[in-house]
Structure formats: structure tokens, C-alpha cells
Amino acid sequence: MKLYPQCEAQLQMMAVSPRHQGKGVGSSLLRTLLKDNRISGLAISLSTQREQNIPFYTNLGFQDPVEHTFFGFQSWTMFRPK
């Protein structure tokens, strides 16, 4: 299922060790990735299984979270336009 057909890339997985969370590690890593010339011009989608992550991704330009459930697991898919 592709919720955002206009997306050209997908962030598959990102995690920060709990002891380093809240220190800007994840946002710094993702900002650096999004500025990369190979990615900066692409529309990107991602999914998160934690609703509390939505503001983190919204602050980085991702928008329009869509809630869905697959096999009993709840998640939210978002996209970042070009």
C-alpha cells in the first residue's frame, strides 16, 4: 500500500538510544540527511509506530499524518514534499 504516490523516497528506520534521546541527536542526523544533495529535492515518506513521534517529524517538515492499523499494529504515515 502506497499512501503517498508522489513520494520518491522512504525513510525506513531511524532510532536513537534512549540515553541519548532528547539531546538533538535524531533531529541533527535527520536534518543532515535531508540537506544531502541526493535527497534534498525528493518527496519523502515515513511511518512511525509511536504517536508521540509525530511532532518530532512535523518539526522537520513532514506533514499530514495518516493513522492506519495493519495486523493489529497502529502506525502513522507522513510525508515531506519536495
Secondary structure, DSSP 8 states (H G I E B T S, - for coil): --S-TT--EEE------GGGTTTTHHHHHHHHHHHSTTTTTS-EEEEES-GGGHHHHHTTT-EEEEEEEETTEEEEEEEE--
